């Protein structure tokens, strides 16, 4: 001490192996920074060998050019009781406000990590950390899986084996909070399982509850609180691993995922509504060679795909779009139907099994309300059926249909061409140049068959207007017009008039009162009508017939 001043001095210290905690305590005695206090409290184990060089100024203050070189062995640090880092080993070089660590290894959550370097630099208010870290094939621990599930509940991973190489940088402020975190990673997932979410109804596609992943190569980055992932690998939805690639962007709670999947095979469940009109189709429909693009955003799902489908035996081409938003499913499909018959009883139509056909459908489904077909187009040779805005409830009954355009040959090889238009509420107009009413008349006259018409949810009123109507293969009436009322899926009111050639008349009425139905039919030609009843014989040649019967009597004679 000279005139109240210290002589400038330099201290050099070489240590043997000393406990890490004791070393930090010593450093605090020289420079008592708050972060060193927290570090001292966190250290549970570790040994250090170091060479230290300190310079002091004339006032005895430590200069900022100190140097510390050494190594740390078998360190252990615990943060907040649950977070533990152990088996810590590294070489270090500290000079002033710069900390350089290399050849780092440690274990946390049962994963062994390695790092070539970690550089720490103290700025005015924060510490900047930059470095690399990697791990070889390691199981993703339950603790980390729970962290991922908490942050990203849509992605629940299980039994994950992975390796990674990561570059990172971040700041730590005076409150020991992480700021400006940036990570770039290359990740290889050797194997993993993904817990299926109910994005697609299990009644449509039966996907494994645990979806297997393997051989995934992923590039990931996290910058400005935004996570980006690009990856590709193998996925098993049912029985076979298939190729998949994907891009994911996550900002806050918003997730945007785009994925492409190539499926060599997939089985889907047939639906009752499909089997009703395609009765020969299998209970399980097989998909083959499908290319599918999937877009998931904010719990909403969009799927677009094309490939082949087996309805019966052969594979036919199909392309489709399916989307889910909240509880609403939207769908659109374009399907070849070449080896399967289509049957629509109430218009007496059945497509020949071997007749090439095209079916186009778009609409939506809400479980509470049923199916809403915005458009149904069916085309085959000499046949066209177009349906607009058809709503079917959960019991497969028609709620309403705005328009049906029919141009087809029926099961009797007769041409039918007419349109059905909804004019208001449950009122409909049926107009056209041609109708084969042979089977329709039989069903109307034979009351026992009324229940075959069990397709309407509401009572409806129909106005008829046809130029030509076949009563059977040989007899035609013209200018048929009239009205029908269908109540509880039975025709309970009818008033229909038409004329044969030479102004011969045809009249058909049904009146229902007090649950008694009276059917009246007058025709200038008897044959096309009386031949339908076994109990009427020998009247085919008469010039007219007049038939009037109560429902109870008709039910009796129709069974004879």
Buried (B, 14 or more C-beta within 10 A) or exposed (E): EEEEEEEEEEEEEEBEEBEBBBBBBEBBEEEEEEEBEEBBEBBBBBBBBBEBBBBBEEEEEEEEEBBBBBBBBEBBBBEEEEEBBBBBBBEBBBBEEEBBBBEBEBBBBEBBBBBEBBBBBBEEEBBBBBBBBBBEEBBBBEBBBEEBBEEBEEBBBEEBBBBBBBBBBBBBEEEEEEEBBEBBBBBBBBBBBBEBBEBBEEEBBBBEEBBBBBEBEBBBBBEEEEBBBBBBBBBBBBEEBBBBBBBBBBEEEEBBBBBBBBBEBBBBBBBEEEEEBBEBBBEEBBBEEBEBBBBBBEEEBBBBBBBBBBBBEEBBEBBBBBBBBEEBBBBBBBBBBBBBBBBBBEBBBBBEEEBBBBBBBBBBBEEEBBBBBBBBBBBBEEBEBBBBBBBBEEEBBBBBBBBBBBBBBBBEEBBBBBBBBBEEEBEBBBBBEBBBBBBBBEBBBBBEEBEEBEBBBEEBBBBBEBBBBBBBEEBBBEEBEBEBBBBEBBBBBBBBBBBBEEEBBBBBBBEBEEEEBBBBBBBBBBBBBBEBBEEBEEBBEEEBBEBEBEBEEBBEEBEE
